[in-house]
Amino acid sequence: MNILFLWHPYQAYMPTAAPVIQRLIGLGAGEISAPDVAAEPISTLKEHIAGASVIVVDQSFLNAVNDLAPNYNWSPDRPVRSEAMGEVLEHALNSSAFKVLGLTLNDLHWISTPGNPSFCSSDLKCFCRRFNGLIWGYEHWGQVVSGALPPVDEAWMKTAGPAVENWKTLIDAIPARFDFPWAIDPSEIRTPASRHRWDASVVGAPYESRVEAKKSARAAGLRCAPYDRGVWFLRKRLRIQRIVTRRRDMVRESRLWTNLMERIVTRSRANFVCGGGYRYFVRKHLEMAAVGACMASWPAAGADHYGFADGRNVAGCREPGEFGEVARRLRADPSIAAALGRAAQALVMERHTLGVRAAQLLEWLRILAKGKACSGIHRDGVFSVTEN
């Protein structure tokens, strides 16, 4: 039994996928191989392919084929060898192994396929037909597609790719799927704050939903955390850093943004969280929970299946404009806010750490390696693998 991962850490669109893969390799010692595709000879990579029963082609490897870096101002330490990667990919897709497309948490409107970074849905359908399985983070996004969670029409969505069509294409083309929500490193767990400086916070990119939530908090007379001011100072600091270093350190920059968010949410009584107009389940759901912060959540696709429920570990908002009233009630009864924060943290520690996610992924891959098509899905807070 041999599970082969074709991935390129320097080309990872979402760096958080890398720690899961690294833990997966450790858990499946002797079962999983993940060669350095930037350094290994093509002949050696083809030998790995020939001996594999399951081959996972990660989005980062597709980025390497297209010679795409995750950021325009950042490049890997070694050449990617995009032409060589294309040859290796074609060899993998022509093999008799069970082939898995690993999109992890790449946005549905920013997927790239070999030879066509700006693809259309027809290109994606042809590409997906060469795979038997899919790892992605949008299994429950059908709640948005069907209208059960109505999206908010935002300006950036008009210029993005066809997310709905891509979701439908992937669902139709690949029946064996692994539901891959975000996961937290245990080092991100913090002791919940006992004192708060602000009544409310709204952190993250200024989506229309978050703008509306912030307006409602101010209209409710709440003291709001100065997230916008913190973003301004951080961006100024990063601009100076780039001028000095001439190189962008994505890992360090990610930590700076995380530290900014953590400082604010741990000092706020109630924290609005949402997935923007598309109602995605975002990492902030887990980041806030990891530090014991009380979340006032506009429901995202899959949040209930990942264990988050109104009144149990989050305070639900039926719409962003309701955040002010919800936060005002939480200010009036701090014990409720503290209890919700503790419950959310307990959920993350039990079900959403990197180790848990790696173990779930390994369970799914082991069944595939036996020649059985199956899906690993979260339903009603419980993860299970069932044969298709």
Secondary structure by P-SEA (a helix, b strand, c coil): cbbbbbccccccccaaaaaaaaaaaaaacccccccccccccaaaaaaaaaaccbbbbcaaaaaaaaccccccccccccccaaaaaaaaaaaaaaccccccccccccccccccccccccccaaaaaaaacccccccccccccccccccccccccccccccccaaaaaaaaaaacccccccccccccccccccccccccccbbbbccccaaaaaaaaaaaaacccccaaaaaaaaaaaaaaaaaaaaccccaaaaaaaaaaaaaaaaaaccbbbbcccccccccaaaaaaaaaccccccccccccccccccccccccccccccaaaaaaaaaaacaaaaaaaaaaaaaaaaccccaaaaaaaaaaaaaaaaacbbbbbbbcccccccccc
